[in-house]
Amino acid sequence: MTTHSNGDADGQNAAKHSRRNVMLGGLGISLALLAPLGPVGAAHAADRGKVLIILSSANELELRDGKKYHTGFYLDELSVPLRKIVAAGYTPVFANPKGNAATFDPVSNDKAFFGNDDDARAEAIRFIDSFAEIKKPKTLEAILKQGTSDYVGIFIPGGHAPMQDLIQDKTLGQILKTFHTTGRPTGVICHGPTALLSTVSDPVAYHKAMATGDIFTASKIAADWPYAGYRLTVFATGEEQFIEGPSKQLGGSVLFYAADALAQAGAHVDRIAAFQPNVIEDRELISGQQPFSSDAFGDAFVAKLLASASR
């Protein structure tokens, strides 16, 4: 673990807030990490509280020129941190905008994201399938109506899907603000950090402004954004460009880059070399750069939950 600084402004912020940049060598996730834990309910015997896990309701991402990309959550970005959350004694509660079944991005069903271990990949699917609530999650409206005081933290995995709906969801914005104002751990990874933009004054208008390149309007909408000044990481522009194009993974180009949207709202966006593990902690927020960060991210998020409980 190393301390990371980006110039004088970041140095001044470091005097006020605790930050950690976790950069672990290697991209593999071991099979031992994904080994079965036994019945899910057994892991809840010493329940430490509930963690709200926000999933997208979208399975397509709108691209430029009317193209679309079939997406969902990234398999390892949910399964790896979720396993650590459950193993630590927390109870996951799943929610998304529509209460519809959440599915993973087909591209993420690849052993490359599990240390090239196909058994680990298959075990991750079995683990995810053991949670019936992923197929029928609560709605965000139901969560907001019930209140969030019973939850000790909130976690939003990536995949491109949050760029379609969560980034624009005003109800999610209200939910996130309750965690922000109380300082409860908030974990986001890959494209998940874009969901934080749901807390701007008009997230739908912000999304439109970024898609049309109207950065001045975007800045006005993002005035007083709760996470302005926070240091975080997200799927980097270079990483996105690597998978863009007619013959690449996306088959087209995104409407705007996640890093640009967060920076325009006032975040200090940090990243390291493409597809290397990177986790940033700033105040209650834990963020991971991309799927190869899921292991370190899960450790950091659980550590934050445990530290928060001891305060």
C-alpha positions as CSV (number, residue, x, y, z in Angstrom):
1,M,0.0,0.0,0.0
2,T,1.4,3.4,-0.9
3,T,0.3,7.0,-0.4
4,H,-0.4,8.8,-3.6
5,S,-0.5,12.5,-4.3
6,N,-1.3,14.6,-7.3
7,G,0.2,17.9,-6.7
8,D,-0.3,20.8,-4.2
9,A,-4.1,20.8,-4.2
10,D,-4.2,17.1,-3.4
11,G,-1.5,17.6,-0.8
12,Q,-3.7,20.2,1.0
13,N,-6.7,17.8,0.8
14,A,-4.6,15.0,2.3
15,A,-4.1,17.1,5.4
16,K,-7.8,17.0,6.0
17,H,-8.8,13.6,4.8
18,S,-7.5,10.1,5.0
19,R,-6.7,8.5,1.6
20,R,-5.2,5.3,0.5
21,N,-4.1,4.2,-2.9
22,V,-3.9,0.4,-3.2
23,M,-1.8,-0.8,-6.1
24,L,-1.2,-4.5,-6.0
25,G,1.0,-6.3,-8.5
26,G,-0.5,-8.9,-10.8
27,L,-3.9,-9.2,-12.3
28,G,-4.9,-12.7,-11.1
29,I,-7.7,-13.5,-8.6
30,S,-7.0,-16.9,-7.0
31,L,-9.3,-19.8,-6.9
32,A,-8.8,-19.9,-3.2
33,L,-10.5,-16.5,-2.9
34,L,-13.5,-17.9,-4.7
35,A,-13.7,-21.2,-2.9
36,P,-17.2,-22.1,-1.7
37,L,-18.0,-20.7,1.7
38,G,-20.8,-23.2,2.4
39,P,-24.5,-22.2,2.6
40,V,-24.9,-18.4,2.3
41,G,-27.1,-18.3,5.4
42,A,-24.3,-19.8,7.5
43,A,-22.1,-16.8,6.8
44,H,-24.7,-14.6,8.4
45,A,-24.5,-16.3,11.8
46,A,-22.6,-13.4,13.3
47,D,-24.5,-10.7,11.3
48,R,-22.7,-7.3,11.4
49,G,-25.5,-5.5,9.6
50,K,-27.0,-5.0,6.2
51,V,-25.1,-3.7,3.1
52,L,-27.2,-2.2,0.3
53,I,-26.0,-3.4,-3.1
54,I,-27.2,-1.3,-6.0
55,L,-27.5,-2.9,-9.4
56,S,-28.6,-1.5,-12.7
57,S,-31.9,-2.3,-14.4
58,A,-30.3,-1.8,-17.8
59,N,-29.0,-4.5,-20.1
60,E,-28.1,-2.2,-23.0
61,L,-25.9,0.9,-23.2
62,E,-26.7,3.6,-25.7
63,L,-23.6,4.4,-27.8
64,R,-23.0,7.1,-30.5
65,D,-24.7,6.9,-33.9
66,G,-27.6,4.9,-32.5
67,K,-25.6,1.9,-31.6
68,K,-26.1,-0.2,-28.5
69,Y,-23.9,-2.5,-26.4
70,H,-25.4,-5.5,-24.5
71,T,-24.2,-5.0,-20.9
72,G,-25.0,-5.6,-17.2
73,F,-22.9,-5.9,-14.1
74,Y,-19.3,-7.3,-14.5
75,L,-19.2,-10.8,-13.0
76,D,-16.0,-10.4,-10.9
77,E,-16.8,-6.8,-9.8
78,L,-19.9,-8.1,-8.0
79,S,-18.9,-11.6,-7.1
80,V,-15.5,-10.9,-5.6
81,P,-16.4,-8.0,-3.3
82,L,-19.7,-9.7,-2.4
83,R,-18.0,-12.8,-1.3
84,K,-15.8,-10.8,1.0
85,I,-18.8,-8.8,2.3
86,V,-20.7,-12.0,3.2
87,A,-17.6,-13.7,4.6
88,A,-17.1,-10.8,7.0
89,G,-20.6,-11.3,8.4
90,Y,-22.7,-8.7,6.5
91,T,-26.1,-9.3,5.0
92,P,-26.4,-8.1,1.4
93,V,-29.7,-6.5,0.2
94,F,-30.1,-6.0,-3.5
95,A,-31.9,-3.1,-5.2
96,N,-32.2,-1.5,-8.6
97,P,-34.5,1.1,-10.3
98,K,-37.1,-1.3,-11.7
99,G,-36.9,-4.3,-9.4
100,N,-36.2,-6.5,-12.5
101,A,-33.7,-9.3,-12.7
102,A,-30.1,-8.0,-12.9
103,T,-27.7,-9.9,-15.3
104,F,-24.0,-9.8,-15.9
105,D,-22.3,-8.5,-19.0
106,P,-21.5,-11.6,-21.2
107,V,-18.0,-10.3,-21.8
108,S,-17.3,-10.5,-18.1
109,N,-18.0,-14.3,-18.1
110,D,-14.3,-14.9,-18.9
111,K,-11.6,-16.6,-17.0
112,A,-9.3,-13.7,-17.8
113,F,-10.9,-11.9,-14.9
114,F,-10.3,-14.8,-12.5
115,G,-6.6,-15.3,-12.9
116,N,-7.2,-17.4,-16.1
117,D,-8.8,-20.0,-13.8
118,D,-12.0,-21.3,-15.4
119,D,-13.0,-23.1,-12.3
120,A,-12.9,-19.8,-10.4
121,R,-15.1,-18.2,-13.2
122,A,-17.7,-21.0,-12.9
123,E,-17.7,-20.8,-9.1
124,A,-18.3,-17.1,-9.3
125,I,-21.5,-17.7,-11.4
126,R,-22.7,-20.4,-8.9
127,F,-22.1,-17.9,-6.0
128,I,-24.1,-15.1,-7.7
129,D,-26.9,-17.6,-8.6
130,S,-27.2,-18.5,-4.9
131,F,-28.7,-15.1,-4.3
132,A,-32.3,-15.3,-5.5
133,E,-32.7,-11.6,-4.7
134,I,-30.5,-10.6,-7.6
135,K,-33.2,-12.0,-9.9
136,K,-35.9,-10.0,-8.0
137,P,-34.3,-7.1,-6.2
138,K,-36.1,-4.4,-4.2
139,T,-36.8,-1.2,-6.1
140,L,-34.9,2.0,-5.3
141,E,-38.2,3.7,-4.4
142,A,-39.0,1.0,-1.9
143,I,-35.5,1.4,-0.3
144,L,-36.0,5.2,-0.1
145,K,-39.4,4.9,1.4
146,Q,-38.3,2.5,4.0
147,G,-35.2,4.6,4.8
148,T,-31.6,3.6,4.8
149,S,-30.7,3.9,8.5
150,D,-30.6,0.1,8.9
151,Y,-27.8,-0.2,6.3
152,V,-24.1,0.1,7.4
153,G,-22.8,0.7,3.9
154,I,-23.7,0.8,0.2
155,F,-21.9,-0.9,-2.8
156,I,-22.3,-0.3,-6.5
157,P,-20.5,-2.7,-8.9
158,G,-19.5,-1.7,-12.4
159,G,-20.1,-2.9,-15.9
160,H,-21.3,-0.3,-18.3
161,A,-24.9,-0.5,-17.2
162,P,-24.7,2.2,-14.5
163,M,-23.8,4.6,-17.3
164,Q,-27.2,4.0,-18.8
165,D,-29.6,4.3,-15.8
166,L,-28.0,4.8,-12.4
167,I,-26.1,7.9,-13.4
168,Q,-29.5,9.6,-14.2
169,D,-31.6,8.1,-11.3
170,K,-32.8,10.8,-8.9
171,T,-34.1,8.3,-6.4
172,L,-30.6,6.8,-6.2
173,G,-29.3,10.3,-5.7
174,Q,-31.4,10.7,-2.7
175,I,-30.3,7.3,-1.3
176,L,-26.6,8.1,-1.8
177,K,-27.0,11.4,-0.1
178,T,-28.2,9.7,3.1
179,F,-25.0,7.6,3.2
180,H,-22.9,10.7,2.3
181,T,-24.3,12.9,5.0
182,T,-23.9,10.2,7.7
183,G,-20.4,9.2,6.5
184,R,-21.3,5.5,6.0
185,P,-19.0,3.5,3.7
186,T,-19.8,3.9,0.0
187,G,-18.1,1.5,-2.4
188,V,-18.0,1.9,-6.2
189,I,-15.9,0.2,-8.9
190,C,-15.2,0.5,-12.6
191,H,-18.2,2.4,-14.1
192,G,-20.0,2.2,-10.8
193,P,-18.6,5.6,-9.7
194,T,-20.7,7.3,-12.3
195,A,-23.7,6.5,-10.2
196,L,-22.4,9.2,-7.8
197,L,-23.5,11.7,-10.4
198,S,-27.1,10.9,-9.6
199,T,-26.7,13.3,-6.7
200,V,-26.3,16.4,-8.9
201,S,-29.3,18.8,-9.0
202,D,-30.6,17.4,-12.2
203,P,-28.9,14.1,-13.2
204,V,-30.9,13.6,-16.4
205,A,-29.9,17.1,-17.7
206,Y,-26.3,16.4,-16.6
207,H,-26.2,13.2,-18.6
208,K,-27.6,15.1,-21.7
209,A,-25.1,17.9,-21.3
210,M,-22.2,15.5,-21.1
211,A,-23.5,13.6,-24.1
212,T,-23.7,16.8,-26.2
213,G,-20.4,18.2,-25.0
214,D,-22.0,21.1,-23.2
215,I,-19.5,21.2,-20.4
216,F,-20.6,24.7,-19.2
217,T,-24.1,23.6,-18.6
218,A,-22.8,20.4,-17.0
219,S,-20.7,22.5,-14.6
220,K,-23.7,24.6,-13.6
221,I,-25.9,21.6,-12.9
222,A,-23.1,20.0,-10.8
223,A,-22.7,23.0,-8.6
224,D,-22.8,21.9,-4.9
225,W,-22.3,18.2,-5.9
226,P,-21.8,16.3,-2.6
227,Y,-18.7,14.6,-3.8
228,A,-16.9,17.6,-5.3
229,G,-13.3,17.6,-4.1
230,Y,-13.3,13.9,-3.5
231,R,-10.5,11.9,-4.8
232,L,-11.6,8.7,-6.6
233,T,-10.9,6.4,-9.5
234,V,-13.0,5.0,-12.3
235,F,-12.6,3.1,-15.6
236,A,-10.0,5.3,-17.3
237,T,-10.5,7.0,-20.6
238,G,-7.6,5.1,-22.1
239,E,-9.1,1.8,-21.0
240,E,-12.4,2.8,-22.6
241,Q,-10.8,3.8,-25.8
242,F,-9.0,0.5,-25.9
243,I,-12.3,-1.4,-26.1
244,E,-14.1,1.2,-28.4
245,G,-14.6,0.8,-32.1
246,P,-16.5,-1.3,-34.7
247,S,-14.3,-4.3,-34.3
248,K,-13.7,-4.0,-30.5
249,Q,-15.7,-5.0,-27.5
250,L,-18.2,-2.1,-27.5
251,G,-18.8,-2.1,-31.3
252,G,-18.9,1.7,-31.1
253,S,-18.1,4.7,-29.0
254,V,-19.6,5.8,-25.6
255,L,-21.6,9.0,-25.4
256,F,-18.9,10.4,-23.0
257,Y,-16.1,9.1,-20.8
258,A,-16.8,8.3,-17.2
259,A,-13.7,10.0,-16.0
260,D,-14.6,13.2,-17.8
261,A,-18.1,13.2,-16.4
262,L,-16.8,12.8,-12.8
263,A,-14.1,15.4,-13.3
264,Q,-16.5,17.9,-14.7
265,A,-18.6,17.6,-11.6
266,G,-15.6,18.3,-9.4
267,A,-14.0,15.0,-8.5
268,H,-10.2,14.5,-8.5
269,V,-10.0,11.5,-10.8
270,D,-7.0,9.3,-10.3
271,R,-5.8,6.4,-12.3
272,I,-2.7,4.3,-12.9
273,A,-1.5,2.2,-15.9
274,A,-4.3,0.6,-17.9
275,F,-5.8,-2.6,-16.4
276,Q,-3.7,-2.5,-13.3
277,P,-5.3,-2.8,-9.8
278,N,-6.0,0.6,-8.3
279,V,-8.2,1.4,-5.3
280,I,-8.6,4.9,-3.8
281,E,-10.1,5.8,-0.4
282,D,-11.2,9.3,0.5
283,R,-13.4,9.9,3.5
284,E,-16.3,7.4,3.3
285,L,-15.8,6.7,-0.4
286,I,-13.9,3.6,-1.6
287,S,-13.4,3.4,-5.4
288,G,-11.8,0.8,-7.8
289,Q,-10.6,1.5,-11.3
290,Q,-11.7,-1.6,-13.2
291,P,-12.3,-5.4,-12.9
292,F,-8.7,-6.2,-12.1
293,S,-9.1,-4.0,-9.0
294,S,-12.0,-6.1,-7.6
295,D,-9.9,-8.1,-5.1
296,A,-8.2,-5.1,-3.6
297,F,-11.4,-3.1,-3.7
298,G,-13.3,-5.8,-1.8
299,D,-10.7,-5.9,0.9
300,A,-10.6,-2.1,1.2
301,F,-14.4,-1.8,1.4
302,V,-14.8,-4.5,4.0
303,A,-12.0,-2.9,6.0
304,K,-13.9,0.4,5.8
305,L,-17.1,-1.3,7.0
306,L,-15.3,-2.8,10.0
307,A,-13.6,0.4,10.9
308,S,-16.8,2.4,10.6
309,A,-18.5,-0.1,13.0
310,S,-15.8,0.4,15.6
311,R,-16.1,4.2,15.7
